[in-house]
């Protein structure tokens, strides 16, 4: 999707935006990676409690909440610039509100949620740093914040940069705006949150590209049986997205 300003999304290009976002599900959600990370870290932090309050930022069509509901999490709210939810996903939200996450408050009170998720949302915002502060405000003490961003240090990303002097995830034809390298995360995020862990999402299509793909798949499968840290290093090497799992300070 090309970059559109807030005014264009809500007015001039509203029909175009709805046509795209009502059918939009991010790569981490489509690949069932997001739900695996979500279920793992919520179980680690909250055990079997499925009643915790969850906020999904910019859910677009609502695909992730459909997955979360399927594993028993039903106390979920959503907030987006406009209502792009598919009809069969809308009833899965306990509440849904609209707000410009770049500039306006998240429309809930202080310390309301136990978990906030943002599946490739922050890089699309004109002012994600305001949104980060709002997430901190609306999270309970020790609440979890899980967000993803394009991983700029992976081999595919750095190879693309060397060749084109640009990042593939931020080329002019798409709508990623703000980069989140480690230094930016340290300055803008870790002043409010402590790091629980980092995970890496790579597209399994890299296993199906000729001999090199088959070799990657073999090496990765062997690495999983030898060492989790080794398989994670391979995931980091190939990663499309980086996932930050954070806890409110």
Beta strands, then each sheet from edge to edge (+ up, - down):
strand 1: 54-57
strand 2: 76-80
strand 3: 95-98
strand 4: 113-118
strand 5: 139-150
strand 6: 193-201
strand 7: 241-248
sheet 1: 3+ 2+ 1+ 4+ 5+ 7- 6+
end
